[in-house]
Amino acid sequence: MRDLLFLAHRIPFPPNKGDKIRAYHTLRYLRQHFRVHLGCFVDDAADLAYVEGLAAECASSCFIRLHPRRARLASLPALWRGEALSLPYYRHAGLQRWVGKTLSQYRIATAMAFSGPMAQYLPVRTAHGPLARVLDLVDVDSEKWQNYADKRQWPLSSLYRREGRCLLEFERAMARGAEQVLLVSRAEAALFRLRAPESAHKTGHFNNGVDSVYFSPQPSVPDPYGGARALVFTGAMDYPPNIEAASWMAERIMPALRLQFPALQFHIVGSRPAAAVQALAKRPGIHVSGTVPDVRPYLQHAALAVAPLQIARGVQNKILEAMAMERTVVATPQALEGISATPGSEVISASGEGEFIRHISRQLLSPDELGAAARRRVLLDYQWERNLQRLGAVLGVEMPSPSPSPASSPAESAP
């Protein structure tokens, strides 16, 4: 079995948020075909509990504790060095030493960087020969910073625009030296080809997936809403686009909806709610749960799942999970970008306050019952085992031979 180096900007366990879900399934797949050497950061103290178990599953490993506040301060010199702040944020001498030692100790011919900044650790060659570098950008992170800039006032707008510009320069440089560049969806891959045309010929994608057995309809689970009619929004609630989306929904959409549906509730379900999110619970009909042991009951018993994101890159796992559980999803076009579902028949796309209020009102009065079609779409396009075969093809994994057709039954072979 060949050795492979896998670097990730966040520990790929537990799979409880978007990038960690993709990294977790990628690592599981890699371990089936390679002796994996894992290097990653741990930015949440709670995740330290998983280090020992994850290390036992890898040929070797290095886990670096990252303190976000310290990392932000360490990034500031990048402002006068002319580089993206994201690079020193994820730059650590200990991880660099471990990478160098691992590449010299083992005959590793292939390395995979999960997210752009991790590519800064990968040399062109090792003592054993050339190093084939595969870069999973996941999404076009530089574009996200440009999106942030468009939504902020000066001076933040200027800072974010600078970050987007500098990060794109780095992404393009890393892509030029990579064997292959991968992204989370066809749409993100097309965007990167546009931003980095010199690497268009080696830019591809593999879709995320959903555990469609785990996320399947379960009507018998207890109702966390106590029978109340509820809209639900899930996700990590310390992530700025989620904070903004939850606030927009609570402040701009719910007051209008509650004029028509006075008992309607909006539940914000997700870990580490920021102070701005917690403050929303003071408003009528708004509930902030924080971390829950299982998000599925909240999806199962919601009247609708909503994704009111104004800034969104890549693929929103929160939408795929709701679709897998046969929930009707009302989402902004930004949140649906990269998902192959058809608006109007598998999901509902709503842009702006007026459309959001109108579509939700109509669904509450006369549901379209799009859930079954939504789950079928997930089963067709978002199965991890199938989608990861694209990654396997890039890494030279031998694909299983198709099963031979079963022998014809006597009835089928009769004249």
Contacts in CASP RR format, 6 or more apart in sequence:
PFRMAT RR
TARGET T0000
AUTHOR 0000-0000-0000
METHOD contacts of the structure
MODEL  1
MRDLLFLAHRIPFPPNKGDKIRAYHTLRYLRQHFRVHLGCFVDDAADLAY
VEGLAAECASSCFIRLHPRRARLASLPALWRGEALSLPYYRHAGLQRWVG
KTLSQYRIATAMAFSGPMAQYLPVRTAHGPLARVLDLVDVDSEKWQNYAD
KRQWPLSSLYRREGRCLLEFERAMARGAEQVLLVSRAEAALFRLRAPESA
HKTGHFNNGVDSVYFSPQPSVPDPYGGARALVFTGAMDYPPNIEAASWMA
ERIMPALRLQFPALQFHIVGSRPAAAVQALAKRPGIHVSGTVPDVRPYLQ
HAALAVAPLQIARGVQNKILEAMAMERTVVATPQALEGISATPGSEVISA
SGEGEFIRHISRQLLSPDELGAAARRRVLLDYQWERNLQRLGAVLGVEMP
SPSPSPASSPAESAP
1 33 0 8 1.000
1 34 0 8 1.000
1 35 0 8 1.000
2 33 0 8 1.000
2 34 0 8 1.000
2 35 0 8 1.000
2 109 0 8 1.000
2 110 0 8 1.000
3 34 0 8 1.000
3 35 0 8 1.000
3 37 0 8 1.000
3 59 0 8 1.000
3 106 0 8 1.000
3 107 0 8 1.000
3 108 0 8 1.000
3 109 0 8 1.000
4 30 0 8 1.000
4 34 0 8 1.000
4 35 0 8 1.000
4 36 0 8 1.000
4 37 0 8 1.000
4 108 0 8 1.000
4 110 0 8 1.000
4 111 0 8 1.000
4 112 0 8 1.000
4 395 0 8 1.000
5 37 0 8 1.000
5 39 0 8 1.000
5 99 0 8 1.000
5 102 0 8 1.000
5 103 0 8 1.000
5 108 0 8 1.000
5 110 0 8 1.000
5 111 0 8 1.000
5 112 0 8 1.000
5 122 0 8 1.000
6 26 0 8 1.000
6 27 0 8 1.000
6 30 0 8 1.000
6 36 0 8 1.000
6 37 0 8 1.000
6 38 0 8 1.000
6 39 0 8 1.000
6 111 0 8 1.000
6 112 0 8 1.000
6 114 0 8 1.000
7 38 0 8 1.000
7 39 0 8 1.000
7 40 0 8 1.000
7 99 0 8 1.000
7 111 0 8 1.000
7 112 0 8 1.000
7 113 0 8 1.000
7 114 0 8 1.000
7 118 0 8 1.000
7 121 0 8 1.000
7 122 0 8 1.000
8 23 0 8 1.000
8 27 0 8 1.000
8 38 0 8 1.000
8 39 0 8 1.000
8 40 0 8 1.000
8 41 0 8 1.000
8 114 0 8 1.000
8 115 0 8 1.000
8 118 0 8 1.000
9 19 0 8 1.000
9 40 0 8 1.000
9 41 0 8 1.000
9 90 0 8 1.000
9 114 0 8 1.000
9 115 0 8 1.000
9 116 0 8 1.000
9 117 0 8 1.000
9 118 0 8 1.000
10 19 0 8 1.000
10 20 0 8 1.000
10 23 0 8 1.000
10 40 0 8 1.000
10 41 0 8 1.000
10 42 0 8 1.000
10 43 0 8 1.000
11 20 0 8 1.000
11 40 0 8 1.000
11 41 0 8 1.000
11 42 0 8 1.000
11 47 0 8 1.000
11 50 0 8 1.000
11 51 0 8 1.000
11 54 0 8 1.000
11 63 0 8 1.000
12 20 0 8 1.000
12 23 0 8 1.000
12 24 0 8 1.000
12 26 0 8 1.000
12 27 0 8 1.000
12 38 0 8 1.000
12 40 0 8 1.000
12 54 0 8 1.000
12 114 0 8 1.000
13 20 0 8 1.000
13 24 0 8 1.000
13 47 0 8 1.000
13 50 0 8 1.000
13 54 0 8 1.000
14 20 0 8 1.000
14 24 0 8 1.000
14 47 0 8 1.000
14 50 0 8 1.000
15 21 0 8 1.000
15 23 0 8 1.000
15 24 0 8 1.000
15 25 0 8 1.000
16 236 0 8 1.000
16 271 0 8 1.000
17 235 0 8 1.000
17 236 0 8 1.000
17 239 0 8 1.000
17 271 0 8 1.000
18 236 0 8 1.000
18 317 0 8 1.000
19 114 0 8 1.000
19 115 0 8 1.000
19 138 0 8 1.000
21 208 0 8 1.000
21 317 0 8 1.000
22 114 0 8 1.000
22 136 0 8 1.000
22 138 0 8 1.000
22 184 0 8 1.000
22 208 0 8 1.000
23 114 0 8 1.000
25 208 0 8 1.000
25 209 0 8 1.000
25 384 0 8 1.000
25 388 0 8 1.000
26 112 0 8 1.000
26 114 0 8 1.000
26 136 0 8 1.000
26 388 0 8 1.000
26 391 0 8 1.000
27 36 0 8 1.000
27 38 0 8 1.000
29 384 0 8 1.000
29 388 0 8 1.000
29 391 0 8 1.000
29 392 0 8 1.000
30 36 0 8 1.000
30 112 0 8 1.000
30 395 0 8 1.000
31 57 0 8 1.000
31 58 0 8 1.000
33 392 0 8 1.000
33 395 0 8 1.000
33 397 0 8 1.000
34 110 0 8 1.000
34 395 0 8 1.000
35 59 0 8 1.000
35 106 0 8 1.000
36 58 0 8 1.000
36 59 0 8 1.000
37 58 0 8 1.000
37 59 0 8 1.000
37 60 0 8 1.000
37 61 0 8 1.000
37 102 0 8 1.000
37 106 0 8 1.000
37 108 0 8 1.000
38 54 0 8 1.000
38 55 0 8 1.000
38 58 0 8 1.000
38 60 0 8 1.000
38 61 0 8 1.000
38 62 0 8 1.000
39 61 0 8 1.000
39 62 0 8 1.000
39 63 0 8 1.000
39 64 0 8 1.000
39 95 0 8 1.000
39 98 0 8 1.000
39 99 0 8 1.000
40 62 0 8 1.000
40 63 0 8 1.000
40 64 0 8 1.000
41 63 0 8 1.000
41 64 0 8 1.000
41 65 0 8 1.000
41 66 0 8 1.000
41 90 0 8 1.000
41 92 0 8 1.000
41 95 0 8 1.000
42 48 0 8 1.000
42 51 0 8 1.000
42 63 0 8 1.000
42 64 0 8 1.000
42 65 0 8 1.000
42 66 0 8 1.000
43 66 0 8 1.000
43 67 0 8 1.000
43 68 0 8 1.000
48 65 0 8 1.000
51 63 0 8 1.000
54 61 0 8 1.000
54 63 0 8 1.000
55 61 0 8 1.000
55 63 0 8 1.000
59 106 0 8 1.000
60 102 0 8 1.000
60 106 0 8 1.000
62 94 0 8 1.000
62 95 0 8 1.000
62 98 0 8 1.000
62 99 0 8 1.000
62 102 0 8 1.000
64 92 0 8 1.000
64 94 0 8 1.000
64 95 0 8 1.000
66 90 0 8 1.000
66 92 0 8 1.000
71 89 0 8 1.000
71 90 0 8 1.000
72 89 0 8 1.000
74 88 0 8 1.000
74 89 0 8 1.000
74 91 0 8 1.000
75 85 0 8 1.000
75 86 0 8 1.000
75 87 0 8 1.000
75 88 0 8 1.000
75 89 0 8 1.000
76 85 0 8 1.000
77 88 0 8 1.000
78 84 0 8 1.000
78 85 0 8 1.000
78 87 0 8 1.000
78 88 0 8 1.000
78 166 0 8 1.000
79 85 0 8 1.000
82 166 0 8 1.000
83 166 0 8 1.000
83 170 0 8 1.000
84 117 0 8 1.000
84 163 0 8 1.000
84 164 0 8 1.000
84 166 0 8 1.000
84 167 0 8 1.000
84 169 0 8 1.000
84 170 0 8 1.000
85 163 0 8 1.000
85 166 0 8 1.000
86 117 0 8 1.000
86 141 0 8 1.000
86 163 0 8 1.000
86 167 0 8 1.000
87 117 0 8 1.000
87 120 0 8 1.000
87 170 0 8 1.000
89 117 0 8 1.000
90 117 0 8 1.000
90 118 0 8 1.000
90 120 0 8 1.000
91 117 0 8 1.000
91 120 0 8 1.000
95 121 0 8 1.000
96 121 0 8 1.000
99 121 0 8 1.000
99 122 0 8 1.000
100 123 0 8 1.000
102 108 0 8 1.000
103 111 0 8 1.000
103 123 0 8 1.000
103 126 0 8 1.000
103 127 0 8 1.000
103 128 0 8 1.000
103 131 0 8 1.000
104 126 0 8 1.000
104 127 0 8 1.000
107 128 0 8 1.000
108 126 0 8 1.000
108 128 0 8 1.000
108 131 0 8 1.000
109 128 0 8 1.000
109 129 0 8 1.000
109 130 0 8 1.000
109 131 0 8 1.000
109 132 0 8 1.000
110 131 0 8 1.000
110 132 0 8 1.000
110 133 0 8 1.000
110 134 0 8 1.000
110 395 0 8 1.000
111 122 0 8 1.000
111 131 0 8 1.000
111 132 0 8 1.000
111 133 0 8 1.000
111 134 0 8 1.000
112 133 0 8 1.000
112 134 0 8 1.000
112 135 0 8 1.000
112 136 0 8 1.000
112 395 0 8 1.000
113 119 0 8 1.000
113 121 0 8 1.000
113 122 0 8 1.000
113 133 0 8 1.000
113 134 0 8 1.000
113 135 0 8 1.000
113 136 0 8 1.000
113 174 0 8 1.000
114 136 0 8 1.000
114 138 0 8 1.000
115 136 0 8 1.000
115 137 0 8 1.000
115 138 0 8 1.000
115 141 0 8 1.000
116 135 0 8 1.000
116 137 0 8 1.000
116 141 0 8 1.000
116 170 0 8 1.000
116 171 0 8 1.000
116 174 0 8 1.000
117 170 0 8 1.000
119 133 0 8 1.000
119 135 0 8 1.000
119 174 0 8 1.000
119 178 0 8 1.000
120 170 0 8 1.000
120 174 0 8 1.000
122 131 0 8 1.000
122 133 0 8 1.000
123 131 0 8 1.000
124 130 0 8 1.000
124 131 0 8 1.000
124 177 0 8 1.000
125 131 0 8 1.000
132 179 0 8 1.000
133 174 0 8 1.000
133 177 0 8 1.000
133 178 0 8 1.000
133 179 0 8 1.000
134 178 0 8 1.000
134 179 0 8 1.000
134 180 0 8 1.000
134 182 0 8 1.000
134 394 0 8 1.000
134 395 0 8 1.000
135 174 0 8 1.000
135 175 0 8 1.000
135 178 0 8 1.000
135 180 0 8 1.000
135 181 0 8 1.000
135 182 0 8 1.000
136 182 0 8 1.000
136 183 0 8 1.000
136 391 0 8 1.000
137 171 0 8 1.000
137 181 0 8 1.000
137 182 0 8 1.000
137 183 0 8 1.000
137 188 0 8 1.000
137 192 0 8 1.000
138 183 0 8 1.000
138 184 0 8 1.000
138 188 0 8 1.000
138 314 0 8 1.000
139 183 0 8 1.000
139 184 0 8 1.000
139 188 0 8 1.000
139 313 0 8 1.000
139 314 0 8 1.000
140 171 0 8 1.000
140 183 0 8 1.000
140 188 0 8 1.000
140 191 0 8 1.000
140 192 0 8 1.000
140 195 0 8 1.000
140 313 0 8 1.000
141 167 0 8 1.000
141 171 0 8 1.000
141 313 0 8 1.000
142 163 0 8 1.000
142 164 0 8 1.000
142 165 0 8 1.000
142 167 0 8 1.000
142 168 0 8 1.000
142 171 0 8 1.000
142 195 0 8 1.000
143 164 0 8 1.000
143 168 0 8 1.000
143 191 0 8 1.000
143 195 0 8 1.000
143 313 0 8 1.000
144 311 0 8 1.000
144 313 0 8 1.000
145 160 0 8 1.000
145 161 0 8 1.000
145 163 0 8 1.000
145 164 0 8 1.000
145 167 0 8 1.000
146 160 0 8 1.000
146 161 0 8 1.000
146 164 0 8 1.000
147 311 0 8 1.000
147 313 0 8 1.000
148 156 0 8 1.000
148 160 0 8 1.000
148 240 0 8 1.000
148 311 0 8 1.000
149 156 0 8 1.000
149 157 0 8 1.000
149 158 0 8 1.000
149 160 0 8 1.000
149 161 0 8 1.000
149 164 0 8 1.000
150 157 0 8 1.000
151 244 0 8 1.000
151 310 0 8 1.000
151 311 0 8 1.000
152 160 0 8 1.000
168 195 0 8 1.000
168 196 0 8 1.000
171 192 0 8 1.000
171 195 0 8 1.000
171 196 0 8 1.000
172 195 0 8 1.000
172 196 0 8 1.000
172 198 0 8 1.000
172 199 0 8 1.000
175 181 0 8 1.000
175 192 0 8 1.000
175 196 0 8 1.000
175 198 0 8 1.000
175 199 0 8 1.000
175 202 0 8 1.000
175 203 0 8 1.000
176 198 0 8 1.000
176 199 0 8 1.000
178 199 0 8 1.000
178 202 0 8 1.000
179 202 0 8 1.000
179 394 0 8 1.000
180 202 0 8 1.000
180 203 0 8 1.000
180 204 0 8 1.000
180 394 0 8 1.000
181 192 0 8 1.000
181 196 0 8 1.000
181 199 0 8 1.000
181 202 0 8 1.000
181 203 0 8 1.000
181 204 0 8 1.000
182 189 0 8 1.000
182 203 0 8 1.000
182 204 0 8 1.000
182 205 0 8 1.000
182 206 0 8 1.000
182 390 0 8 1.000
182 391 0 8 1.000
182 394 0 8 1.000
183 189 0 8 1.000
183 192 0 8 1.000
183 203 0 8 1.000
183 204 0 8 1.000
183 205 0 8 1.000
183 314 0 8 1.000
184 205 0 8 1.000
184 206 0 8 1.000
184 207 0 8 1.000
184 208 0 8 1.000
184 314 0 8 1.000
184 315 0 8 1.000
184 338 0 8 1.000
185 205 0 8 1.000
185 207 0 8 1.000
185 208 0 8 1.000
185 314 0 8 1.000
185 315 0 8 1.000
185 337 0 8 1.000
185 338 0 8 1.000
185 339 0 8 1.000
186 205 0 8 1.000
186 338 0 8 1.000
187 314 0 8 1.000
187 337 0 8 1.000
187 338 0 8 1.000
188 205 0 8 1.000
188 313 0 8 1.000
188 314 0 8 1.000
188 338 0 8 1.000
189 203 0 8 1.000
189 204 0 8 1.000
189 205 0 8 1.000
192 199 0 8 1.000
192 203 0 8 1.000
193 199 0 8 1.000
193 200 0 8 1.000
193 203 0 8 1.000
196 203 0 8 1.000
204 390 0 8 1.000
205 390 0 8 1.000
206 387 0 8 1.000
206 388 0 8 1.000
206 390 0 8 1.000
206 391 0 8 1.000
207 315 0 8 1.000
207 340 0 8 1.000
207 381 0 8 1.000
207 382 0 8 1.000
207 387 0 8 1.000
208 315 0 8 1.000
208 317 0 8 1.000
208 320 0 8 1.000
208 382 0 8 1.000
208 384 0 8 1.000
208 387 0 8 1.000
209 320 0 8 1.000
209 378 0 8 1.000
209 382 0 8 1.000
209 383 0 8 1.000
209 384 0 8 1.000
209 387 0 8 1.000
210 317 0 8 1.000
210 320 0 8 1.000
210 321 0 8 1.000
210 323 0 8 1.000
210 324 0 8 1.000
210 378 0 8 1.000
210 382 0 8 1.000
210 383 0 8 1.000
210 384 0 8 1.000
211 324 0 8 1.000
211 384 0 8 1.000
212 324 0 8 1.000
212 375 0 8 1.000
212 378 0 8 1.000
212 379 0 8 1.000
212 382 0 8 1.000
212 383 0 8 1.000
214 296 0 8 1.000
215 296 0 8 1.000
215 299 0 8 1.000
215 321 0 8 1.000
215 324 0 8 1.000
215 325 0 8 1.000
216 324 0 8 1.000
216 325 0 8 1.000
216 375 0 8 1.000
217 300 0 8 1.000
217 325 0 8 1.000
217 326 0 8 1.000
217 375 0 8 1.000
218 296 0 8 1.000
218 297 0 8 1.000
218 300 0 8 1.000
218 325 0 8 1.000
219 300 0 8 1.000
221 296 0 8 1.000
221 297 0 8 1.000
221 300 0 8 1.000
221 301 0 8 1.000
222 297 0 8 1.000
223 297 0 8 1.000
223 301 0 8 1.000
224 267 0 8 1.000
224 292 0 8 1.000
224 297 0 8 1.000
224 298 0 8 1.000
224 301 0 8 1.000
225 265 0 8 1.000
225 267 0 8 1.000
225 298 0 8 1.000
225 301 0 8 1.000
225 302 0 8 1.000
227 301 0 8 1.000
228 263 0 8 1.000
228 265 0 8 1.000
229 261 0 8 1.000
229 263 0 8 1.000
229 264 0 8 1.000
229 265 0 8 1.000
229 303 0 8 1.000
229 364 0 8 1.000
230 264 0 8 1.000
230 265 0 8 1.000
230 266 0 8 1.000
230 267 0 8 1.000
230 301 0 8 1.000
230 302 0 8 1.000
230 303 0 8 1.000
231 249 0 8 1.000
231 264 0 8 1.000
231 265 0 8 1.000
231 266 0 8 1.000
231 267 0 8 1.000
231 302 0 8 1.000
231 303 0 8 1.000
231 304 0 8 1.000
231 305 0 8 1.000
231 306 0 8 1.000
231 360 0 8 1.000
232 266 0 8 1.000
232 267 0 8 1.000
232 269 0 8 1.000
232 298 0 8 1.000
232 299 0 8 1.000
232 302 0 8 1.000
232 304 0 8 1.000
232 305 0 8 1.000
232 306 0 8 1.000
233 242 0 8 1.000
233 245 0 8 1.000
233 246 0 8 1.000
233 249 0 8 1.000
233 266 0 8 1.000
233 267 0 8 1.000
233 268 0 8 1.000
233 269 0 8 1.000
233 305 0 8 1.000
233 306 0 8 1.000
233 307 0 8 1.000
233 308 0 8 1.000
233 318 0 8 1.000
234 269 0 8 1.000
234 270 0 8 1.000
234 295 0 8 1.000
234 298 0 8 1.000
234 299 0 8 1.000
234 305 0 8 1.000
234 318 0 8 1.000
234 321 0 8 1.000
234 322 0 8 1.000
235 242 0 8 1.000
235 269 0 8 1.000
235 270 0 8 1.000
235 271 0 8 1.000
235 318 0 8 1.000
236 242 0 8 1.000
236 270 0 8 1.000
236 271 0 8 1.000
236 272 0 8 1.000
237 243 0 8 1.000
237 246 0 8 1.000
237 268 0 8 1.000
237 270 0 8 1.000
237 271 0 8 1.000
237 272 0 8 1.000
237 273 0 8 1.000
237 274 0 8 1.000
237 277 0 8 1.000
237 288 0 8 1.000
237 290 0 8 1.000
238 271 0 8 1.000
238 272 0 8 1.000
238 273 0 8 1.000
238 274 0 8 1.000
240 311 0 8 1.000
241 309 0 8 1.000
241 310 0 8 1.000
241 311 0 8 1.000
241 312 0 8 1.000
242 309 0 8 1.000
243 274 0 8 1.000
243 276 0 8 1.000
243 277 0 8 1.000
244 309 0 8 1.000
244 310 0 8 1.000
244 311 0 8 1.000
245 307 0 8 1.000
245 308 0 8 1.000
245 309 0 8 1.000
245 310 0 8 1.000
246 268 0 8 1.000
246 277 0 8 1.000
246 280 0 8 1.000
246 308 0 8 1.000
247 276 0 8 1.000
247 277 0 8 1.000
247 280 0 8 1.000
248 308 0 8 1.000
248 310 0 8 1.000
249 266 0 8 1.000
249 306 0 8 1.000
249 308 0 8 1.000
249 356 0 8 1.000
250 266 0 8 1.000
250 268 0 8 1.000
250 280 0 8 1.000
250 283 0 8 1.000
250 286 0 8 1.000
251 280 0 8 1.000
251 283 0 8 1.000
252 353 0 8 1.000
253 308 0 8 1.000
253 353 0 8 1.000
253 356 0 8 1.000
253 357 0 8 1.000
253 360 0 8 1.000
254 264 0 8 1.000
254 266 0 8 1.000
254 283 0 8 1.000
254 285 0 8 1.000
254 286 0 8 1.000
256 353 0 8 1.000
256 357 0 8 1.000
257 264 0 8 1.000
257 357 0 8 1.000
257 360 0 8 1.000
257 361 0 8 1.000
257 364 0 8 1.000
258 264 0 8 1.000
258 284 0 8 1.000
258 285 0 8 1.000
260 361 0 8 1.000
261 361 0 8 1.000
261 364 0 8 1.000
264 285 0 8 1.000
264 364 0 8 1.000
265 285 0 8 1.000
265 286 0 8 1.000
265 287 0 8 1.000
266 285 0 8 1.000
266 286 0 8 1.000
266 287 0 8 1.000
267 287 0 8 1.000
267 289 0 8 1.000
267 298 0 8 1.000
267 302 0 8 1.000
268 277 0 8 1.000
268 280 0 8 1.000
268 286 0 8 1.000
268 287 0 8 1.000
268 288 0 8 1.000
268 289 0 8 1.000
268 290 0 8 1.000
269 289 0 8 1.000
269 290 0 8 1.000
269 292 0 8 1.000
269 295 0 8 1.000
269 298 0 8 1.000
270 289 0 8 1.000
270 290 0 8 1.000
270 291 0 8 1.000
270 292 0 8 1.000
270 295 0 8 1.000
271 290 0 8 1.000
271 291 0 8 1.000
272 290 0 8 1.000
272 291 0 8 1.000
273 288 0 8 1.000
273 290 0 8 1.000
277 288 0 8 1.000
278 288 0 8 1.000
280 286 0 8 1.000
280 288 0 8 1.000
281 287 0 8 1.000
281 288 0 8 1.000
289 298 0 8 1.000
292 298 0 8 1.000
295 321 0 8 1.000
296 325 0 8 1.000
299 305 0 8 1.000
299 321 0 8 1.000
299 322 0 8 1.000
299 325 0 8 1.000
299 327 0 8 1.000
300 325 0 8 1.000
300 327 0 8 1.000
302 327 0 8 1.000
303 363 0 8 1.000
303 364 0 8 1.000
304 327 0 8 1.000
304 328 0 8 1.000
304 329 0 8 1.000
304 330 0 8 1.000
304 360 0 8 1.000
304 363 0 8 1.000
304 364 0 8 1.000
305 318 0 8 1.000
305 319 0 8 1.000
305 322 0 8 1.000
305 327 0 8 1.000
305 328 0 8 1.000
305 329 0 8 1.000
305 330 0 8 1.000
306 329 0 8 1.000
306 330 0 8 1.000
306 331 0 8 1.000
306 356 0 8 1.000
306 360 0 8 1.000
307 316 0 8 1.000
307 318 0 8 1.000
307 319 0 8 1.000
307 329 0 8 1.000
307 330 0 8 1.000
307 331 0 8 1.000
307 332 0 8 1.000
307 335 0 8 1.000
307 336 0 8 1.000
308 331 0 8 1.000
308 332 0 8 1.000
308 335 0 8 1.000
308 356 0 8 1.000
309 316 0 8 1.000
309 331 0 8 1.000
309 332 0 8 1.000
309 334 0 8 1.000
309 335 0 8 1.000
310 332 0 8 1.000
310 334 0 8 1.000
311 334 0 8 1.000
312 332 0 8 1.000
312 334 0 8 1.000
312 335 0 8 1.000
312 337 0 8 1.000
314 337 0 8 1.000
314 338 0 8 1.000
315 338 0 8 1.000
315 339 0 8 1.000
316 331 0 8 1.000
316 335 0 8 1.000
316 336 0 8 1.000
316 339 0 8 1.000
319 329 0 8 1.000
319 331 0 8 1.000
319 335 0 8 1.000
319 336 0 8 1.000
319 339 0 8 1.000
319 341 0 8 1.000
319 347 0 8 1.000
320 339 0 8 1.000
320 378 0 8 1.000
320 382 0 8 1.000
322 329 0 8 1.000
322 374 0 8 1.000
323 329 0 8 1.000
323 341 0 8 1.000
323 346 0 8 1.000
323 347 0 8 1.000
323 371 0 8 1.000
323 374 0 8 1.000
323 375 0 8 1.000
323 377 0 8 1.000
323 378 0 8 1.000
324 374 0 8 1.000
324 375 0 8 1.000
324 378 0 8 1.000
324 382 0 8 1.000
325 375 0 8 1.000
326 371 0 8 1.000
326 372 0 8 1.000
326 374 0 8 1.000
326 375 0 8 1.000
327 371 0 8 1.000
327 374 0 8 1.000
328 347 0 8 1.000
328 348 0 8 1.000
328 363 0 8 1.000
328 367 0 8 1.000
328 368 0 8 1.000
328 369 0 8 1.000
328 370 0 8 1.000
328 371 0 8 1.000
328 374 0 8 1.000
329 347 0 8 1.000
329 348 0 8 1.000
329 370 0 8 1.000
329 374 0 8 1.000
330 347 0 8 1.000
330 348 0 8 1.000
330 350 0 8 1.000
330 356 0 8 1.000
330 359 0 8 1.000
330 360 0 8 1.000
330 363 0 8 1.000
331 347 0 8 1.000
331 348 0 8 1.000
331 349 0 8 1.000
331 350 0 8 1.000
332 349 0 8 1.000
332 350 0 8 1.000
332 351 0 8 1.000
332 352 0 8 1.000
332 356 0 8 1.000
333 349 0 8 1.000
333 351 0 8 1.000
336 343 0 8 1.000
336 347 0 8 1.000
336 349 0 8 1.000
339 347 0 8 1.000
340 377 0 8 1.000
340 381 0 8 1.000
341 347 0 8 1.000
341 374 0 8 1.000
341 377 0 8 1.000
342 377 0 8 1.000
343 349 0 8 1.000
344 368 0 8 1.000
344 370 0 8 1.000
345 370 0 8 1.000
345 373 0 8 1.000
346 370 0 8 1.000
346 371 0 8 1.000
346 373 0 8 1.000
346 374 0 8 1.000
346 376 0 8 1.000
346 377 0 8 1.000
347 370 0 8 1.000
347 374 0 8 1.000
348 359 0 8 1.000
348 363 0 8 1.000
348 368 0 8 1.000
348 370 0 8 1.000
350 356 0 8 1.000
350 358 0 8 1.000
350 359 0 8 1.000
350 360 0 8 1.000
389 399 0 8 1.000
391 397 0 8 1.000
392 399 0 8 1.000
393 399 0 8 1.000
END
